[in-house]
Amino acid sequence: MITSKDIEITFSKVPFSENTNVSQSSQARDYSYYYDKEYDNLLITFNTSVPTYSDEVHNNIYLIYSEEDDSIIGTQIMYFKKRSLETLNKYLPKFLFEIVEELNIITQK
């Protein structure tokens, strides 16, 4: 398991831009996302500022957890456009997959 001591995850330093969206997830929590077109990297985080750790659930698909209560507070998906929705559905919790499905349409433009 990867902990925050092993890898630095910096939400506040991510250069959010026109690719950032604040919306409601299926759990009625606000989220932000950043999609890096150059590196095909999608980062989704719930608007919270707590210490975190991440766990790779599948090849370059990470879930981000709160250290306070181990709840899922985001995901990072590397090589996002190369992923099938079936793969993402298999490895992401339903509420995150629903957000990814919605963002997949946005990033395809």
Beta strands, then each sheet from edge to edge (+ up, - down):
strand 1: 23-24
strand 2: 30-36
strand 3: 41-46
strand 4: 52-58
strand 5: 61-66
strand 6: 72-78
sheet 1: 1+ 2- 3+ 6- 5+ 4-
end
